[in-house]
Amino acid sequence: MIPRWVPITDLMRLGRKVLDEVRQDRSPVIITEHGRAAAILLDVASYEAITRRYEILKGLDEGERDIAEGRTQDWEDAKAGLRKWRR
């Protein structure tokens, strides 16, 4: 998935066409202003997938930090806590 670069002026003139292309091929569009990247336009499904992945990675990072800082518990205590939580 190679992003396309679209100047903001083209986006303003051809917004509907650019949006239709984003929806159709699901490739991101990098919107430029004065020749520099200013924003990224994504279809909703791609944005939601990226957000889900980010939340998973964030959870893994927090778990690794907990382990490094000694915030752990043994399996039996964890299992007992889960039983209470399920009720």
N, C-alpha and C positions, 0 to 999 in steps of 0.2 A: 504494500500500500504506500505509494509515493504521493506525498501531498503536492497539491498544486498551489502556486503562488498567484494571488489575485490582488491587484492594486485596489485600494478602497474606492477609487473613482469608478473602476469597472464594476465593483460590487454594487455601488449605488445605481449605476445605469442598468446593470444586468442581474439584479438581485434575485429575481424569480428563477432565471436560468441557472445561476450558480447554485441556488438552493435545491433545485430539481436534480442537478448533477450530484450534489452531496448525498441526497437521499438515495439516488439510484446506484451509484458506485461505492458509497460509504467510505470514500477517501476524504481525509481532512483537507481543508483549504486554509492556507496561511494567508491572512489578509495583511497586505503591506500598506504602509503609510510613509511617504517620502523614501521609498526603496528599502525600508526596514520592516521586519516582521512586527506586527502590532497586536494580532489576535489570531485565534484559530477557530474555524467553524467546523463543527462535527455534527453528524446525524445523531439523533437521540439514542438509538440503540448502541452506538459506539461509545457515546458519553457514559451511558449507564454501565456498560461492560468495564470501562476504565475505572469508574467509581467503585464498582464491586471489587475489582482487583486491588485497588488502593486500600480499601477497608480491610481486606484479607492480609495484605502486607503490613498494614499498620498494627493489626492484631498480633501477627508473628513478631514484629519488632517489640511490642509491649511484653510479649511472653519471654522473649530473649532477655529483655532488660530485667524482668522479674527474676529469672533464673540467675542472672549475673549478680543481682543484689540480694539473693538468698530468699526471695519471697516464694517459697515452694512448700508443698506438703506431700506427705507420703500417700500412696495409692488408697489405703484404707480410709484415711481421713477425707480424701477427695471423694471417694465413693459414698461415704456417709453424707457428706454435704450435698452431693447430687441427689441422693434419695430424698432429703428434706426439701430440696428445691422442686422436685417433680410433684410433690404432694400439693 
